[in-house]
Amino acid sequence: MNVPLLDLVAQYRAIKDEVLPAIQAVIESQQFVMGPAVPRLEAAVARLAGATHGIACASGTDALLLPLKALDLGPGDEVITTPFTFFATAGTIHNAGGTPVFVDIEPDTFNIDPAAVEAAITPRTRAIVPVHLYGQMAAMERLGAIGRARDLPIIEDAAQAIGARRSIDGQWRMAGELGRAAGFSFFPSKNLGAWGDGGMMVTSDAALAERLRTLRLHGGAKQYHHDEVGTNSRLDTLQAAVLLAKLPHLGSWSAKRREHAAFYTRALADLPAVRPPVVDAANEHIFHQYTVRVERRDELYAHLKSQGIGSAIYYPVPLHLQPCFSHLGYRPGRLPESERASGEVLSLPVYPELTRGQLDCVIETIRGFYR
Ligand SMILES: *Cc1c(COP(=O)(O)O)cnc(C)c1O
C-alpha cells in the first residue's frame, strides 16, 4: 500500500467544486492584485488568530521578514530564536539586519526553552522569535512574561500553527494572539495551503499593522510617496480566493489530524524504539507534523520508503550548525537538545484524508522494522 507523506490531490478532489468557482469569479473580475478576496481573508485569519489586524503577503517568509524589519534592527542587534526550525525563522532575522542568537529547545515539545531564552538576554537583545513547531504552541505565557519584564517584543513564527491554541490562566489563546506580531504561511503543504506561495501577518497593534501594510507596498502609504524602503509582497487575489474557500474546512481537517495522531500514539505505545510526540497539557495541537523520536532513524526512513510510505526529517541540521551561520561561532555540542532531536526525529503521514487502512499500514511497517 502506498502512503504518501502528504496527499494534496486527495484534498483537491474533496473540495474542487468549492474552490474552482471561487477562482473563476476572480478571473471573471480580472482583479488579480488586492481584489476583494484579500481583505476578506485578512479579516478571517485575524479573527481566527485572536488578533485585530491581518496583513496578507507573498509568503510565510515575508510574514516574518516584514515584522522583523519593523523592529529597525541595526548591526549587532540580537534576536533570540530556536535552531530547531525551518530555515526561514533565522534567515529572516539575518535579512532584517539582526543577528540570530540560538538557544536550545525543550526535549518534550521541541519548542524553544523559556529558561534558555532568559539566560541568553543581553543589552543587545531586541526581540524573541519562538516557533510553534509542528503545530503546537510554545510556552507563550512564560515567554510573554520574560518579554514584558525587559520590554522585548515577541514575533511568533506561527507558520505551522494556524488555529492552534493554548490554555493560559483558564482561557484559550490562539497562535498569533499574544505576540506583538505573528507570521503564518500558506505554502501548499501547510495546514491551510494555497495553490502557490502566500503568507499572512497578524497583529493587534494598529500602528504596527499600518507600517506592515506600507512595508508590503514599497514603503509608501500614499502611492508614489515613500516614507521608507519596503518591498512588493502582496498576496494574489487568486490565492486569497482559494484560501477563503478552504478556510471553513480547517477546523475539521485539524480535528482529523488530531484523531490520526491519537491513533498512532496508542498504536505505538508498547514499542520502546519509538517515542510518540508529547502534547503539552495546555496545548491543543494541530499536528502540522506528527513527529516521533526513533532509534536507527535513517534506517527506518529508508525502510518506510522502500515499502511505499512517505516520511520526512524536519530538520536534519539545526540552524546554529548551518554553514551560512558559521561566522556566529556555534560548535557542535553547544545546543545538545536541538542536535539530539535532529538525529532522532521522523515525521509520519498525518494528513486529514488518510484512511484507516493507510494508518494501519504505517504502524505495521514500523513494527515490522523493529521486530
Ligand atoms: C513554512 C515555514 C516558514 C516559511 O513559510 P514560506 O511560506 O515557505 O515562506 C517559516 N517558518 C516555519 C517554521 C515554516 O514551517
The ligand as a Gaussian input file, in Angstrom:
#p B3LYP/6-31G(d) Opt

LIG

0 1
 C        6.953000      27.140000       6.152000
 C        7.657000      27.854000       7.229000
 C        8.121000      29.171000       7.085000
 C        8.144000      29.903000       5.776000
 O        6.980000      29.917000       5.052000
 P        7.016000      30.037000       3.452000
 O        5.588000      30.285000       3.112000
 O        7.531000      28.735000       2.921000
 O        7.894000      31.169000       3.079000
 C        8.680000      29.795000       8.183000
 N        8.806000      29.170000       9.355000
 C        8.403000      27.906000       9.534000
 C        8.556000      27.279000      10.877000
 C        7.824000      27.194000       8.479000
 O        7.446000      25.934000       8.666000

